[in-house]
C-alpha cells in the first residue's frame, strides 16, 4: 500500500511538471499587434500551420520537451529554451531572458482571414484571394472583423464586384452611390489578386470625396493567417479626367508638411518590376536606389522633391502594391544611409540619430511626396 501511494505521488508530480499540450494558441510578445499561431497535439507543435493526423509524418508536428521548470520548443532553426509557468486561465508564460515574457494564450473558434473573406462573398458563389505584399514597413497587423468599414473588391466571370459593409454596390449614372460613413471614416479595402488597378480606381475617388480614410490590406504571411496587414494611403488630392487619375500622397510628412517643390524626378511604370529609370528599362530595385541617391543629396532634395510616377492602369492591383512597397522602402533605406549635407540645419540631429540606437521619429526627416499619374498605355 505504501509503495502504491508513492507511485501515485510520483505520477502526480510528473503530470504537474510535464503538461500535455493540445489545442490552438496565440504566441504574443511585447507590445506587438501581431502574434504567431502555435498548434499543439500531444506535445507536438506546428507553428503557423495546422496539425495533420499522420503521426509518422513530419507534418504531425515537432516534439516539445519539458524538463523541470523549463520548456524546449523547436522554433524556426533553433531550440527555444525558456522557464515557464501556467496561470489559472491556462496562459503559459515563457521567460526567455527578454524584458517581457512571451505569452502562449489558448484560443477557440479562431477564423483565418481567407475563410473570413470567402464567407463575405459566398452569396455571389465566388472565391476570394487577397492580394499579397512581400514586405510592408509601415503597416500594422489587424483582424478583418475589427474594421469599422470594409470594401471588398473581387472578380467573378471576369467582371469586378464591390461589396461595401456587406452590401453589393451597383454602378449607375457614373457613381456607386457610396454612403457617407456613419461612425468612423476609416475604411479597409480588400482586393482580390485578379483585380486590375483600373478596376479599383473607378471607386477610389468617390471614397475619397466622401471623406473616407483609405487603408489598403494584404495577406499577413509572416506570422499568422488570422490577421491581415493594413496600411494607410496618405492622400492629399485626387483628380480624375477621362481615363487618367492623378493621386498625390505625402508619407512621413508630419514634421515637414508643406514644402514648395524644387525638383521633380520622373519614372514610367509598365508593370511589375518593369519601369524606365534614366532612360533604361529596369526593375523596381533600381528605381528605389535611384530615388534614395537623389533624396539624400542635400536639404532641398530631401524635403522639396516630388517623385512622379506614370503608371499603367492595366496592371494588376497586386503589382501596383508591389510598386508602392518599394517606394515605401525608400524611407527605410534613408534611415540607415549616411546623410552628408553638413550645412543642413537638421544635419546634426539626423547624424546623431543615424549613429545611435534611438531612431525614434527619424523617418519624419525623409518625407515621400508622390504624384501618381495613372492611365492606360
C-alpha positions in Angstrom: 0.0 0.0 0.0 2.8 2.4 0.9 4.6 1.6 -2.4 1.3 2.2 -4.3 0.8 5.6 -2.7 4.4 6.6 -3.5 3.9 5.7 -7.2 0.7 7.8 -7.3 2.5 10.8 -5.8 5.3 10.5 -8.4 2.8 10.3 -11.2 1.0 13.4 -9.9 4.3 15.3 -9.7 5.3 14.2 -13.2 1.9 15.2 -14.5 2.2 18.7 -13.0 5.7 19.3 -14.2 5.1 17.9 -17.7 1.9 19.4 -19.2 0.2 17.6 -22.1 -0.4 20.5 -24.5 -3.3 20.2 -27.0 -5.1 22.9 -29.0 -4.7 26.3 -30.6 -2.6 29.0 -29.0 -1.5 32.6 -29.9 2.1 33.5 -29.1 2.2 37.1 -28.1 5.3 39.2 -27.4 6.0 42.8 -26.2 3.6 45.4 -27.5 3.2 44.0 -31.0 -0.2 43.8 -32.5 0.8 40.6 -34.3 1.2 37.1 -33.0 2.1 33.6 -34.1 -0.2 30.6 -34.1 1.2 27.6 -32.2 -0.9 24.4 -32.6 -0.3 21.5 -30.3 -1.3 17.9 -30.3 0.1 15.7 -27.6 3.1 18.0 -27.0 3.9 18.1 -30.7 3.9 21.6 -32.3 3.4 23.2 -35.7 4.0 27.0 -35.9 1.7 29.0 -38.2 0.2 25.8 -39.7 -2.4 23.3 -38.7 -1.6 19.8 -37.4 -2.3 16.8 -39.5 -3.2 13.4 -38.2 -0.5 11.2 -39.6 1.9 10.6 -36.6 4.6 9.1 -38.9 4.9 12.2 -40.9 6.7 15.5 -40.0 3.5 17.4 -40.7 2.2 15.9 -37.4 4.4 18.4 -35.7 7.8 18.6 -33.9 8.0 17.4 -30.3 8.4 19.9 -27.5 10.0 18.8 -24.2 9.7 19.7 -20.6 12.5 19.4 -18.0 11.9 20.7 -14.5 10.6 24.3 -14.9 11.9 24.7 -18.5 10.3 24.1 -21.9 12.2 23.3 -25.1 10.5 24.3 -28.3 11.8 23.7 -31.9 11.3 27.3 -33.3 12.4 28.0 -36.8 16.0 26.9 -36.9 16.8 26.8 -33.2 15.5 25.3 -30.0 13.9 27.9 -27.7 14.7 27.2 -24.1 12.7 29.1 -21.5 11.5 29.0 -18.0 7.7 28.6 -17.9 4.7 28.8 -15.7 0.9 28.4 -16.3 -1.6 30.7 -14.7 -5.2 29.9 -13.7 -6.5 30.9 -17.1 -4.2 28.4 -18.9 -1.9 31.1 -20.2 1.7 29.8 -20.5 4.4 32.4 -19.8 7.8 31.8 -21.3 10.6 33.6 -19.7 13.5 33.6 -22.2 15.7 36.3 -20.7 13.9 39.2 -22.5 12.3 42.1 -20.6 8.8 40.8 -21.0 7.9 37.1 -21.1 6.4 35.5 -24.2 2.7 34.5 -23.7 1.0 31.5 -25.1 -2.7 32.1 -24.9 -5.2 29.3 -25.5 -7.8 30.2 -28.1 -11.0 28.8 -29.5 -13.2 29.4 -32.6 -10.5 31.4 -34.5 -11.0 32.0 -38.2 -8.3 32.7 -40.7 -8.6 35.8 -43.0 -9.1 33.7 -46.1 -12.2 32.0 -44.7 -13.5 35.3 -43.3 -13.3 36.9 -46.8 -14.7 33.9 -48.6 -17.7 33.9 -46.3 -18.3 37.5 -47.2 -18.5 36.7 -50.9 -20.3 33.3 -50.6 -23.6 34.7 -51.8 -22.0 35.5 -55.1 -20.8 32.0 -55.4 -17.3 33.4 -55.8 -13.9 32.7 -54.2 -11.6 35.4 -52.9 -7.8 35.5 -52.8 -6.5 38.6 -51.0 -3.5 40.4 -52.6 -0.1 39.8 -51.1 2.7 42.2 -50.4 6.0 40.6 -49.7 7.1 43.3 -47.3 5.4 46.3 -45.6 7.4 48.6 -43.3 4.6 50.9 -42.1 1.5 48.6 -41.9 0.0 47.0 -38.8 -1.4 43.6 -38.2 -5.2 43.5 -37.6 -8.2 41.2 -37.6 -10.5 41.8 -40.5 -13.6 41.6 -38.2 -12.3 44.8 -36.4 -12.7 47.1 -39.4 -15.2 49.9 -38.9 -15.9 49.9 -42.7 -14.8 47.4 -45.2 -14.8 47.3 -49.0 -14.3 44.0 -50.8 -13.4 44.1 -54.5 -13.4 40.8 -56.2 -14.0 39.3 -59.6 -16.5 36.8 -60.9 -16.5 35.6 -64.6 -14.0 38.3 -65.4 -16.1 41.2 -64.1 -15.4 43.1 -60.8 -17.8 43.3 -57.9 -17.8 45.7 -55.0 -19.2 44.9 -51.5 -19.3 47.8 -49.0 -20.2 46.7 -45.4 -22.0 43.6 -46.7 -24.0 45.5 -49.4 -23.4 44.8 -53.0 -22.8 48.1 -54.8 -24.3 48.9 -58.2 -22.6 51.4 -60.6 -25.1 53.7 -62.3 -25.1 57.3 -63.5 -21.3 57.3 -63.2 -21.4 56.6 -59.4 -21.5 53.8 -56.9 -23.7 55.9 -54.6 -21.3 55.3 -51.7 -22.9 56.5 -48.4 -21.1 58.7 -46.0 -19.5 56.9 -43.1 -21.8 56.7 -40.0 -19.3 56.5 -37.2 -15.6 56.0 -38.2 -14.5 57.1 -41.6 -11.6 54.6 -41.8 -12.2 52.0 -44.5 -10.2 48.9 -45.1 -10.1 47.8 -48.7 -9.7 44.1 -49.5 -8.8 43.4 -53.1 -8.6 40.1 -54.9 -5.3 39.3 -56.7 -7.1 39.1 -60.1 -8.4 42.7 -59.9 -6.7 45.3 -62.1 -5.6 48.7 -60.9 -8.2 50.5 -63.1 -11.0 48.4 -61.5 -10.1 49.9 -58.1 -9.6 53.5 -59.4 -13.2 53.5 -60.6 -14.4 53.7 -57.0 -11.3 55.2 -55.4 -12.1 58.9 -56.0 -15.7 58.5 -54.8 -14.5 57.1 -51.5 -12.0 60.0 -51.1 -14.7 62.5 -52.0 -17.0 61.0 -49.3 -14.1 61.7 -46.7 -13.2 58.1 -46.2 -9.6 57.5 -44.9 -8.4 54.7 -47.1 -6.4 51.7 -45.8 -5.2 49.0 -48.2 -4.8 45.5 -46.9 -2.7 42.5 -47.8 -2.1 39.0 -46.5 -0.2 38.6 -43.3 2.1 35.8 -44.5 4.9 36.5 -41.9 3.4 35.4 -38.6 -0.2 34.0 -38.9 -3.1 33.6 -41.2 -5.8 35.1 -39.0 -4.7 38.7 -39.5 -4.2 41.0 -42.4 -1.7 43.9 -42.8 -3.5 47.2 -43.1 -1.7 50.4 -44.1 -2.9 53.9 -44.7 -2.5 55.7 -48.0 -1.9 59.3 -47.1 -3.8 61.0 -49.9 -3.7 64.8 -50.2 -5.5 65.1 -53.5 -7.2 63.0 -56.3 -8.0 64.4 -59.7 -9.7 62.4 -62.4 -10.2 63.3 -66.1 -11.3 60.8 -68.7 -9.0 57.7 -68.4 -6.4 59.5 -66.2 -6.4 59.5 -62.4 -3.8 61.7 -60.6 -3.2 60.8 -56.9 -1.0 63.0 -54.7 0.2 61.5 -51.5 2.7 62.5 -48.8 4.0 59.8 -46.5 6.0 60.7 -43.3 5.1 64.4 -43.7 4.1 65.2 -40.2 7.2 67.3 -39.4 7.6 68.9 -42.8 4.0 69.0 -44.1 4.1 71.9 -46.6 7.1 72.4 -48.8 7.5 74.0 -52.2 8.6 71.6 -54.9 12.2 72.4 -56.1 12.8 69.1 -58.0 10.8 66.5 -59.9 12.1 63.1 -60.7 10.1 61.1 -63.2 9.7 57.4 -63.8 7.4 55.4 -66.1 6.0 52.1 -64.8 4.7 49.5 -67.3 4.1 46.6 -65.0 5.6 44.5 -62.2 9.3 45.1 -62.0 9.2 46.9 -65.3 9.9 50.6 -65.4 12.1 53.3 -67.1 14.9 54.7 -64.9 17.5 57.0 -66.5 16.1 56.2 -70.0 16.7 52.4 -69.4 14.1 49.7 -68.8 14.8 48.1 -65.5 13.2 46.8 -62.3 11.8 48.4 -59.1 15.0 47.8 -57.2 16.9 50.2 -59.5 14.0 52.7 -59.3 14.2 52.6 -55.5 18.0 53.1 -55.5 17.8 56.0 -57.8 15.3 57.7 -55.6 17.4 57.1 -52.5 20.5 58.6 -54.2 18.6 61.7 -55.2 16.8 62.4 -51.9 19.9 62.1 -49.7 22.0 64.7 -51.6 21.0 67.8 -49.6 18.3 69.6 -47.7 16.5 70.7 -50.8 16.4 67.3 -52.4 15.5 65.7 -49.1 12.5 68.0 -48.4 11.4 69.5 -51.7 11.4 66.7 -54.2 8.3 65.3 -55.9 8.5 61.7 -57.0 6.4 61.5 -60.2 5.3 58.1 -61.4 3.4 57.5 -64.7 1.7 54.1 -64.1 -0.1 51.7 -66.4 -3.7 51.4 -65.2 -4.0 48.0 -66.8 -1.5 46.4 -64.4 -2.8 44.1 -61.6 -3.6 45.9 -58.4 -1.3 43.5 -56.6 1.6 44.6 -58.8 0.7 48.2 -58.0 1.0 47.4 -54.3 4.4 45.8 -55.0 5.5 49.2 -56.5 4.2 51.1 -53.6 6.1 48.8 -51.2 9.4 49.6 -53.0 8.7 53.3 -52.9 7.8 53.0 -49.2 11.1 51.2 -48.6 13.0 54.3 -49.8 12.3 55.9 -46.4 13.6 52.8 -44.6 16.8 52.8 -46.6 17.4 56.5 -45.9 17.3 55.9 -42.1 20.5 53.9 -42.4 22.1 55.8 -45.3 24.7 58.3 -44.0 23.4 61.9 -44.6 26.3 64.2 -45.8 24.8 67.7 -46.1 26.7 69.4 -43.2 25.1 72.8 -43.9 21.6 71.4 -43.4 20.2 72.9 -40.2 19.0 69.3 -39.4 22.3 67.6 -40.1 23.5 67.2 -36.5 20.1 65.8 -35.4 19.9 63.4 -38.3 23.5 62.3 -38.0 23.2 61.7 -34.2 20.0 59.6 -34.8 21.6 57.6 -37.6 24.6 56.8 -35.4 22.6 55.8 -32.3 20.1 53.0 -31.5 17.4 55.6 -30.8 16.0 56.4 -34.2 12.6 57.4 -32.9 10.9 59.9 -35.4 13.9 59.8 -37.7 11.6 58.7 -40.5 9.9 62.1 -40.4 13.1 63.7 -41.7 12.6 61.9 -45.1 9.1 62.6 -46.4 8.0 60.9 -49.6 6.0 63.3 -51.8 4.5 61.2 -54.5 2.4 62.1 -57.6 0.9 59.1 -59.4 -0.3 59.7 -63.0 -2.3 56.5 -63.7 -3.6 55.9 -67.2 -3.7 53.0 -69.8 -0.7 52.5 -72.0 
